[in-house]
Amino acid sequence: TRYYEKSDLLLACSEAVARHMEEGGIPGEKLRVVPNGIDTAFYAPCRETRETVRRQKKVTQATRIVLAAGRLVDGKGFDVLLEAFALARPENAVLWIVGEGPEKPRLEKMIDELALPGLALLHPFASDLRPFFWASDLFVLPSKTPEPFGLVLLEAMASGLPAIATDAGGPREIVEKGTGWLVLPGDPVSLAESLLEALGDEEILAATGRKAMDRSRSFDVAEIARKTRLLYLSLLEGRKERK
């Protein structure tokens, strides 16, 4: 905490991070929460791209694509997602995981052991996830450990995807009732149940996606910039009063 002793104000990207900082000895009165922001217009769904990607990947328009993305490390919980998908085996659905990392060989082995070849696919790292978002029907953030925020979750929601995320850290502050599902971390049974619920009703899936997109607008860069500006102004006003 010695690096922060002379700071007047510290910004955390989520309530979870703020609590962690306070537990580490940072005075609560110095902490404010300002979430990360995204350009929501940048992620607005593109129907043409959706159809093109699905055609290129030889996925029918009737098939539901469940998407996950991130670095392939243990804490991200992609092994839990594979187990859940194998348990659920949702009808007419495939699982795409986009990313690279040291867990890749183990995940490839799990796909074979769980009899998921052709149903679960690992895609290489992509610097622009929008085509994957737009081609998909449901996003999953299966982290075993709490995410400080969950930016990729927010990007998926801005792309119109309903989301399933683990109920820990930043995601529980992003996913509200009606915008997605929160599940127990590291629990494939809980995740499998939510996969089946989400994919079991097309109308609910579509409505949840619309609400997810509406929710993402609360994190638009313009709104986050406005909140940050107000905090800086209040800080400057406080300094003036102390002089």
C-alpha positions as semicolon CSV with decimal commas, in nm:
position;residue;x (nm);y (nm);z (nm)
1;T;0,000;0,000;0,000
2;R;0,298;0,236;0,028
3;Y;0,261;0,321;-0,341
4;Y;-0,087;0,456;-0,275
5;E;-0,029;0,646;0,050
6;K;-0,010;0,987;-0,120
7;S;-0,301;0,922;-0,355
8;D;-0,622;1,117;-0,305
9;L;-0,839;0,876;-0,500
10;L;-0,806;0,522;-0,634
11;L;-1,034;0,385;-0,905
12;A;-1,129;0,016;-0,911
13;C;-1,290;-0,146;-1,217
14;S;-1,542;-0,340;-1,005
15;E;-1,677;-0,369;-0,653
16;A;-1,491;-0,699;-0,628
17;V;-1,159;-0,527;-0,699
18;A;-1,243;-0,246;-0,457
19;R;-1,310;-0,500;-0,179
20;H;-0,984;-0,676;-0,259
21;M;-0,793;-0,347;-0,240
22;E;-0,957;-0,257;0,090
23;E;-0,873;-0,599;0,233
24;G;-0,514;-0,526;0,131
25;G;-0,505;-0,221;0,353
26;I;-0,619;0,062;0,127
27;P;-0,860;0,298;0,307
28;G;-1,215;0,261;0,178
29;E;-1,266;0,638;0,166
30;K;-1,001;0,658;-0,106
31;L;-1,172;0,402;-0,327
32;R;-1,427;0,459;-0,602
33;V;-1,560;0,212;-0,857
34;V;-1,562;0,306;-1,223
35;P;-1,615;0,004;-1,452
36;N;-1,419;-0,057;-1,769
37;G;-1,593;0,077;-2,076
38;I;-1,630;-0,034;-2,436
39;D;-1,748;0,125;-2,759
40;T;-2,079;-0,058;-2,778
41;A;-2,144;0,059;-3,136
42;F;-1,824;-0,122;-3,240
43;Y;-1,984;-0,454;-3,138
44;A;-2,329;-0,400;-3,290
45;P;-2,437;-0,730;-3,452
46;C;-2,379;-0,780;-3,824
47;R;-2,616;-1,028;-3,988
48;E;-2,411;-1,052;-4,307
49;T;-2,095;-1,145;-4,113
50;R;-2,291;-1,401;-3,912
51;E;-2,403;-1,579;-4,227
52;T;-2,058;-1,556;-4,388
53;V;-1,872;-1,701;-4,087
54;R;-2,120;-1,984;-4,048
55;R;-2,094;-2,065;-4,417
56;Q;-1,712;-2,063;-4,402
57;K;-1,711;-2,288;-4,093
58;K;-1,974;-2,517;-4,245
59;V;-2,225;-2,454;-3,967
60;T;-2,591;-2,450;-4,064
61;Q;-2,800;-2,147;-3,978
62;A;-3,017;-2,371;-3,758
63;T;-2,723;-2,484;-3,541
64;R;-2,673;-2,296;-3,212
65;I;-2,312;-2,196;-3,147
66;V;-2,199;-2,169;-2,785
67;L;-1,889;-1,948;-2,768
68;A;-1,613;-1,902;-2,511
69;A;-1,290;-1,707;-2,553
70;G;-0,977;-1,631;-2,356
71;R;-0,630;-1,750;-2,269
72;L;-0,623;-2,127;-2,230
73;V;-0,510;-2,145;-1,868
74;D;-0,657;-2,343;-1,579
75;G;-0,824;-2,051;-1,402
76;K;-1,040;-1,970;-1,705
77;G;-1,234;-2,293;-1,655
78;F;-1,255;-2,417;-2,013
79;D;-1,218;-2,774;-1,882
80;V;-1,530;-2,717;-1,673
81;L;-1,712;-2,589;-1,981
82;L;-1,617;-2,900;-2,180
83;E;-1,742;-3,123;-1,897
84;A;-2,066;-2,926;-1,879
85;F;-2,120;-2,939;-2,254
86;A;-2,063;-3,316;-2,248
87;L;-2,316;-3,353;-1,966
88;A;-2,577;-3,132;-2,132
89;R;-2,520;-3,234;-2,494
90;P;-2,770;-2,971;-2,608
91;E;-2,954;-3,068;-2,923
92;N;-2,826;-2,916;-3,247
93;A;-2,551;-2,716;-3,078
94;V;-2,173;-2,688;-3,105
95;L;-1,914;-2,535;-2,873
96;W;-1,641;-2,302;-2,996
97;I;-1,349;-2,202;-2,773
98;V;-1,124;-1,927;-2,911
99;G;-0,776;-1,880;-2,768
100;E;-0,425;-2,012;-2,712
101;G;-0,235;-2,117;-2,402
102;P;-0,068;-2,398;-2,209
103;E;-0,395;-2,582;-2,142
104;K;-0,460;-2,643;-2,512
105;P;-0,318;-3,001;-2,526
106;R;-0,522;-3,104;-2,220
107;L;-0,838;-2,951;-2,364
108;E;-0,782;-3,129;-2,696
109;K;-0,743;-3,456;-2,504
110;M;-1,063;-3,385;-2,308
111;I;-1,255;-3,332;-2,631
112;D;-1,159;-3,684;-2,740
113;E;-1,218;-3,841;-2,398
114;L;-1,562;-3,680;-2,365
115;A;-1,661;-3,792;-2,715
116;L;-1,697;-3,435;-2,836
117;P;-1,506;-3,435;-3,168
118;G;-1,708;-3,230;-3,415
119;L;-1,918;-3,086;-3,133
120;A;-1,645;-2,892;-2,948
121;L;-1,382;-2,704;-3,149
122;L;-1,076;-2,505;-3,044
123;H;-1,007;-2,202;-3,261
124;P;-0,675;-2,011;-3,263
125;F;-0,638;-1,674;-3,093
126;A;-0,825;-1,397;-3,274
127;S;-0,733;-1,030;-3,230
128;D;-1,088;-0,936;-3,332
129;L;-1,358;-1,153;-3,174
130;R;-1,652;-0,976;-3,336
131;P;-1,701;-1,228;-3,620
132;F;-1,714;-1,507;-3,360
133;F;-1,957;-1,308;-3,144
134;W;-2,182;-1,232;-3,437
135;A;-2,184;-1,593;-3,561
136;S;-2,274;-1,731;-3,218
137;D;-2,593;-1,766;-3,012
138;L;-2,469;-1,787;-2,653
139;F;-2,152;-1,679;-2,472
140;V;-2,001;-1,853;-2,170
141;L;-1,741;-1,719;-1,926
142;P;-1,665;-2,029;-1,713
143;S;-1,386;-1,887;-1,494
144;K;-1,294;-2,093;-1,188
145;T;-1,133;-1,794;-1,018
146;P;-1,296;-1,449;-0,983
147;E;-1,249;-1,218;-1,280
148;P;-1,149;-0,864;-1,180
149;F;-1,401;-0,737;-1,435
150;G;-1,484;-0,956;-1,737
151;L;-1,432;-0,738;-2,046
152;V;-1,487;-1,018;-2,298
153;L;-1,821;-1,092;-2,130
154;L;-1,927;-0,731;-2,178
155;E;-1,812;-0,734;-2,542
156;A;-2,020;-1,046;-2,605
157;M;-2,327;-0,888;-2,449
158;A;-2,279;-0,574;-2,660
159;S;-2,281;-0,808;-2,961
160;G;-2,629;-0,922;-2,864
161;L;-2,530;-1,249;-2,699
162;P;-2,703;-1,376;-2,387
163;A;-2,435;-1,492;-2,145
164;I;-2,361;-1,753;-1,883
165;A;-2,090;-1,652;-1,636
166;T;-1,964;-1,774;-1,303
167;D;-2,103;-1,594;-1,001
168;A;-1,775;-1,447;-0,876
169;G;-1,585;-1,121;-0,916
170;G;-1,675;-0,868;-1,183
171;P;-1,921;-1,078;-1,388
172;R;-2,182;-1,077;-1,110
173;E;-2,183;-0,697;-1,144
174;I;-2,234;-0,715;-1,521
175;V;-2,494;-0,992;-1,558
176;E;-2,827;-0,878;-1,420
177;K;-3,150;-1,077;-1,401
178;G;-3,284;-1,129;-1,751
179;T;-2,953;-1,057;-1,925
180;G;-2,798;-1,399;-1,867
181;W;-2,730;-1,672;-1,614
182;L;-2,485;-1,690;-1,322
183;V;-2,351;-2,030;-1,218
184;L;-2,131;-2,172;-0,944
185;P;-1,757;-2,151;-1,021
186;G;-1,597;-2,483;-1,109
187;D;-1,931;-2,667;-1,115
188;P;-2,000;-2,845;-1,447
189;V;-2,344;-2,963;-1,330
190;S;-2,463;-2,609;-1,258
191;L;-2,322;-2,494;-1,592
192;A;-2,482;-2,784;-1,781
193;E;-2,822;-2,697;-1,633
194;S;-2,789;-2,337;-1,744
195;L;-2,678;-2,441;-2,092
196;L;-2,990;-2,652;-2,130
197;E;-3,212;-2,377;-1,992
198;A;-3,060;-2,113;-2,219
199;L;-3,074;-2,324;-2,534
200;G;-3,409;-2,485;-2,457
201;D;-3,626;-2,194;-2,566
202;E;-3,546;-1,981;-2,871
203;E;-3,772;-1,696;-2,759
204;I;-3,607;-1,674;-2,415
205;L;-3,263;-1,690;-2,576
206;A;-3,348;-1,405;-2,815
207;A;-3,512;-1,191;-2,544
208;T;-3,215;-1,244;-2,312
209;G;-2,979;-1,138;-2,591
210;R;-3,171;-0,814;-2,642
211;K;-3,164;-0,737;-2,270
212;A;-2,792;-0,818;-2,260
213;M;-2,729;-0,565;-2,533
214;D;-2,933;-0,303;-2,347
215;R;-2,736;-0,378;-2,029
216;S;-2,404;-0,332;-2,211
217;R;-2,494;0,029;-2,292
218;S;-2,451;0,113;-1,923
219;F;-2,080;0,047;-1,983
220;D;-2,044;0,249;-2,303
221;V;-1,724;0,454;-2,312
222;A;-1,920;0,779;-2,321
223;E;-2,101;0,692;-1,997
224;I;-1,783;0,570;-1,828
225;A;-1,600;0,886;-1,937
226;R;-1,881;1,098;-1,789
227;K;-1,855;0,918;-1,454
228;T;-1,476;0,950;-1,453
229;R;-1,493;1,321;-1,532
230;L;-1,735;1,381;-1,244
231;L;-1,498;1,205;-1,005
232;Y;-1,204;1,418;-1,119
233;L;-1,412;1,735;-1,083
234;S;-1,517;1,639;-0,730
235;L;-1,154;1,569;-0,646
236;L;-1,045;1,910;-0,774
237;E;-1,327;2,081;-0,586
238;G;-1,218;1,905;-0,267
239;R;-0,864;2,029;-0,314
240;K;-0,985;2,386;-0,364
241;E;-1,183;2,370;-0,039
242;R;-0,879;2,246;0,153
243;K;-0,665;2,538;0,038
